[in-house]
Amino acid sequence: MTDAAVLPGFRPTKPRTGDGTSITSTYTDLSKRVREAGLLERTHGYYGWVAAILTVALGGAVAGFVLLGDSWFQLLIAGALGLILTQFAFLSHEAAHRTILTSGPANDRVGRFLANGVVGISYSWWMNKHTRHHANPNRVGKDPDIETDTISFLEESAAEQKGFLALITRHQGWLFFPLLTLEGINLHMISIRSLLSSAKSRARTMELVTIALRLTLYVGVVFWFLPLGMAFAFLGVQLAVFGVYMGASFAPNHKGMAIIPADSKLDFLSKQVLTSRNITGGRVMNVLMGGLNYQIEHHLFPSMPRPHLAKARLMVREHCARLGMPYTETNLLASYAIVVRYLNQVGLAARDPFDCPLFNQLRKV
């Protein structure tokens, strides 16, 4: 696929297919077939087992932490904890999409407990941000996931970077994964800052108290049980693994896919399919990425439980083939290469037009 551009051969602004059928109506038909196949029905048993396994794993990590005591092997526990907390974050993400339980409020309670109390990140902040992303994936000015942070996802944003940030932006593709080691801290800070700046409410207060208790107890226990240097190393490893795992799971899904101009009008099916990328790998990848590997199906049917996404993929891929609509999927390593290449391509916009060393020498004369 051409990085950050709509593939030739399919015009997403065209309201009808070759036989005169509305693309919007074809999504309605697809949605009906998916529903009739039972792919939107809840899978309580699956999520019960996932939650039970993760709870046992968390308990094992805690037990290992206590038993190891003053030992640098604690860094292995820290790494394992980073993986486990990311898996709990995946569950919270699915609860936010109403995939776990039947009731919306019940899903919210589960998601809020997991996000605020277990992972330590604001559930309401995540809900707001992620809902906007799903409504307008890769749309300029609408998708918060392509807004400029340390990384620039649009050339116009990269061109505005100055000083040290411009230096990072020029090489941001190669720096992407190293920078993800700081993403764990960034997620905690952004979510707390968002809560502090939001309007006062009982829900806001409960989130702040829960997150404060979770972070205080966690950090307090680490520094109580471990020597000072080891405690800092433990937190550093855990947050680094958490940040890299989260970023490496979410980044392959949209980065380097079509960028939608702010004033473009797209039907729902085209908007979701053309901006999303699936990651191959079957059941193992489905567990490792928390269902994010079926990103196209997840965006088309956000409330679909994780175990049903593979079956939906077959239906969606066949549907897109009939429409002549590009359906993008690749393996995990290839997706990372695409992301790195795309970010480096965007980063070119941050370069000094007088970056030629010979010209710089002449300019100083």
C-alpha positions in Angstrom: 0.0 0.0 0.0 1.1 3.5 -0.7 1.9 5.0 2.7 -0.7 7.4 4.0 -2.6 7.5 0.7 -5.8 5.9 -0.6 -5.1 3.0 -2.9 -5.7 3.5 -6.6 -8.5 1.4 -8.0 -11.1 2.3 -5.4 -12.7 5.7 -5.0 -14.1 6.0 -1.4 -16.1 9.1 -2.3 -18.1 7.1 -4.9 -21.5 6.5 -3.3 -22.3 3.4 -5.4 -20.7 0.2 -6.6 -20.5 -0.8 -10.3 -24.0 -2.4 -10.3 -25.5 0.8 -8.8 -25.8 -0.5 -5.3 -25.2 2.0 -2.5 -22.0 1.2 -0.6 -23.8 2.2 2.6 -26.5 -0.4 1.9 -23.9 -3.1 1.3 -22.6 -2.5 4.9 -26.2 -2.9 6.1 -26.4 -6.2 4.4 -23.0 -7.3 5.8 -24.0 -6.2 9.3 -27.2 -8.3 8.9 -25.3 -11.4 7.9 -22.9 -10.9 10.8 -25.7 -10.6 13.2 -27.6 -13.6 11.8 -24.4 -15.7 12.2 -24.4 -14.9 15.9 -21.1 -13.1 15.8 -22.3 -10.2 18.0 -23.5 -12.5 20.8 -21.6 -12.3 24.1 -19.0 -14.9 25.0 -19.1 -14.8 28.8 -17.2 -18.0 29.2 -14.2 -16.8 27.1 -13.8 -13.6 29.0 -14.3 -15.4 32.3 -11.3 -17.6 31.5 -9.2 -14.7 30.3 -9.9 -12.8 33.5 -9.2 -15.8 35.6 -5.9 -16.5 33.9 -4.8 -12.9 34.2 -5.8 -12.8 37.9 -3.7 -16.0 38.6 -0.8 -14.5 36.6 -1.0 -11.3 38.6 -1.2 -13.2 41.8 1.9 -15.2 40.7 3.8 -12.0 40.0 2.9 -10.7 43.4 4.0 -13.9 45.1 7.2 -13.9 43.1 7.9 -10.3 44.2 7.5 -11.2 47.8 9.5 -14.4 47.7 12.5 -13.0 45.7 13.0 -10.1 48.1 16.2 -8.1 47.6 17.3 -9.6 44.2 17.9 -8.2 40.8 15.8 -11.1 39.5 12.9 -8.7 40.5 13.4 -7.1 37.1 12.0 -10.3 35.6 8.9 -9.8 37.8 8.7 -6.2 36.7 8.8 -7.2 33.0 6.1 -9.8 33.6 4.0 -7.3 35.4 4.2 -4.9 32.4 2.9 -7.7 30.2 0.1 -8.6 32.6 -1.1 -5.0 33.1 -1.2 -4.6 29.3 -3.4 -7.6 29.0 -5.7 -6.1 31.6 -5.7 -2.9 29.6 -6.9 -4.9 26.6 -9.8 -6.3 28.7 -10.7 -2.7 29.8 -10.6 -1.7 26.2 -13.1 -4.4 25.3 -15.3 -3.6 28.2 -15.4 0.0 26.9 -16.7 -1.4 23.6 -19.4 -3.4 25.5 -18.0 -6.7 24.3 -17.8 -8.5 27.7 -21.2 -8.2 29.4 -24.6 -7.6 28.0 -25.4 -4.5 30.0 -23.7 -1.2 29.1 -23.4 0.0 32.7 -22.0 -3.4 33.8 -19.4 -3.2 31.1 -18.5 0.3 32.3 -18.1 -0.9 35.9 -15.8 -3.7 34.7 -13.8 -1.3 32.5 -13.5 1.4 35.1 -12.3 -1.1 37.7 -9.7 -2.6 35.4 -8.5 0.8 34.0 -8.5 2.8 37.2 -7.9 0.2 39.9 -5.7 -2.3 38.1 -3.9 -0.5 35.3 -3.9 3.0 36.9 -5.2 4.9 33.9 -8.3 7.0 33.6 -11.2 5.1 32.0 -13.2 8.2 31.1 -10.2 9.8 29.4 -9.7 6.6 27.4 -13.4 6.4 26.5 -13.5 9.9 25.2 -10.3 9.6 23.2 -11.0 6.2 21.8 -14.6 7.0 20.9 -13.4 10.0 18.8 -10.8 7.7 17.1 -13.4 5.1 16.1 -15.7 7.8 14.7 -13.0 9.3 12.5 -10.0 7.0 12.1 -7.0 8.8 10.5 -9.2 11.9 9.7 -7.2 15.1 9.9 -8.4 17.3 12.8 -10.8 14.6 14.1 -8.7 11.6 15.1 -6.8 12.2 18.4 -4.5 9.3 17.6 -2.8 11.3 14.8 -2.5 14.5 16.8 1.0 15.7 17.3 2.7 14.7 20.5 6.4 13.8 20.6 5.8 11.9 17.3 4.3 13.7 14.3 1.9 11.6 12.1 1.3 14.3 9.5 3.8 16.2 7.4 2.3 19.5 8.2 2.7 18.8 11.9 6.3 17.7 11.4 7.1 20.9 9.5 6.0 22.9 12.5 8.4 21.2 14.9 11.3 23.3 16.2 14.6 22.8 18.0 15.1 19.5 19.8 11.6 18.2 18.8 12.5 18.8 15.2 15.7 16.7 15.6 13.6 13.9 17.0 11.0 14.2 14.3 13.6 13.9 11.5 14.5 10.4 12.8 11.2 9.5 14.5 10.8 6.3 12.6 14.0 4.8 14.0 13.3 6.4 17.4 9.7 5.1 17.6 10.2 1.9 19.6 12.9 3.5 21.9 10.4 6.3 22.6 7.7 3.8 23.4 9.7 2.9 26.6 8.4 6.3 27.9 4.8 5.7 26.7 3.8 4.0 30.0 4.6 7.1 32.0 3.1 9.3 29.3 -0.3 7.4 29.5 -0.5 7.8 33.2 0.4 11.5 33.2 -2.0 12.4 30.3 -4.9 10.6 31.8 -4.4 12.1 35.2 -3.9 15.6 33.7 -7.1 15.1 31.7 -9.1 14.2 34.8 -7.7 17.2 36.8 -8.8 19.6 34.0 -12.2 18.1 33.5 -15.4 19.4 35.1 -16.0 18.4 38.7 -18.3 15.5 39.3 -18.8 12.5 41.5 -17.4 10.1 38.7 -14.4 12.3 38.3 -13.7 12.3 42.0 -14.1 8.5 42.2 -11.6 8.0 39.3 -9.0 10.4 40.9 -9.3 8.7 44.3 -9.1 5.2 42.8 -6.1 6.0 40.6 -4.3 7.8 43.4 -4.8 4.8 45.8 -3.7 2.4 43.1 -0.5 4.3 42.2 0.3 5.2 45.8 0.0 1.6 47.1 1.9 0.2 44.2 4.8 2.6 44.3 4.8 2.5 48.2 5.0 -1.3 48.2 7.9 -1.3 45.7 9.9 1.2 47.6 9.1 -0.5 51.0 10.3 -3.9 49.9 13.2 -3.1 47.6 16.4 -1.0 48.0 16.1 2.5 46.5 18.1 1.8 43.3 16.4 -1.5 42.7 13.0 0.0 43.3 13.6 2.7 40.6 14.8 0.0 38.3 11.8 -2.2 39.0 9.4 0.7 38.1 11.4 1.7 35.1 11.3 -1.8 33.6 7.6 -2.3 34.4 6.6 1.0 32.8 8.9 0.5 29.8 7.5 -3.0 29.0 4.0 -1.7 29.5 4.6 1.3 27.1 6.3 -0.8 24.4 3.7 -3.5 24.6 0.8 -1.0 24.4 2.4 1.0 21.6 3.5 -2.1 19.6 -0.1 -3.4 19.8 -1.9 -0.3 18.7 0.5 1.3 16.2 0.4 -1.4 13.5 -3.3 -0.9 13.0 -3.5 2.5 11.4 -0.1 4.1 11.0 0.9 4.2 7.3 -2.7 3.7 6.2 -4.9 6.2 4.3 -5.1 9.7 5.8 -8.5 11.2 5.3 -8.6 15.0 4.6 -10.7 17.0 7.1 -13.2 18.0 4.4 -13.6 14.6 2.9 -16.9 12.7 2.9 -16.8 9.0 3.3 -19.3 6.2 3.9 -18.8 4.2 7.1 -17.6 1.1 5.4 -14.9 2.8 3.3 -13.8 5.0 6.2 -13.2 2.1 8.5 -11.7 -0.4 6.0 -9.3 1.9 4.1 -7.7 3.3 7.3 -7.2 0.0 9.1 -4.8 -2.9 8.8 -5.1 -6.4 10.1 -2.2 -8.4 11.5 -2.0 -12.1 10.5 -1.0 -14.8 13.1 -4.3 -16.5 14.0 -5.2 -17.4 17.6 -1.8 -16.7 19.1 -1.8 -13.1 17.7 -5.4 -12.7 18.8 -4.3 -13.4 22.4 -1.0 -11.4 22.2 -2.8 -8.3 20.7 -6.1 -8.6 22.6 -8.1 -8.8 19.4 -6.5 -5.7 17.9 -5.0 -7.8 15.2 -8.4 -7.9 13.6 -8.6 -4.1 13.4 -10.8 -3.9 10.3 -13.5 -6.1 11.8 -13.1 -4.4 15.2 -13.8 -1.0 13.6 -16.7 -2.2 11.5 -18.3 -4.0 14.5 -16.8 -2.4 17.7 -19.0 -4.5 20.1 -18.0 -7.8 18.6 -16.4 -10.2 21.1 -12.8 -11.1 20.5 -13.4 -14.9 19.7 -15.8 -14.0 16.8 -13.5 -11.6 15.0 -11.7 -14.4 13.0 -15.0 -15.6 11.6 -16.1 -12.1 10.8 -12.8 -11.5 8.9 -13.8 -14.2 6.3 -17.1 -12.4 5.7 -15.6 -8.9 5.6 -12.7 -9.9 3.3 -15.1 -11.6 0.8 -17.4 -8.5 1.0 -14.6 -6.2 0.2 -13.4 -8.4 -2.7 -16.8 -8.1 -4.3 -16.8 -4.3 -4.0 -13.2 -4.1 -5.2 -12.3 -2.4 -2.0 -8.7 -2.8 -0.7 -8.5 -5.1 2.4 -5.1 -4.8 4.0 -3.4 -7.4 6.2 0.2 -8.3 6.8 2.4 -10.0 9.4 3.5 -8.2 12.5 7.1 -7.6 11.5 6.1 -6.2 8.1 3.6 -3.9 9.8 6.4 -2.5 12.0 8.5 -1.9 8.9 5.6 0.0 7.4 5.2 2.1 10.5 8.9 3.0 10.7 9.1 3.8 7.0 6.0 6.0 7.2 7.1 7.9 10.3 10.5 8.6 8.7 8.8 9.7 5.5 6.7 12.2 7.6 9.8 13.2 9.5 11.4 14.5 6.3 9.1 17.5 6.6 10.9 18.6 9.7 14.3 18.8 8.0 16.0 22.1 7.4 15.7 22.9 3.7 19.4 24.0 4.0 20.4 20.7 5.6 23.2 20.1 3.1 26.5 20.3 4.9 28.2 22.1 2.0 25.5 24.7 1.8 25.7 25.2 5.5 29.4 25.9 5.2 28.8 28.4 2.4 26.0 30.0 4.4 28.4 30.7 7.3 30.9 32.5 5.0 
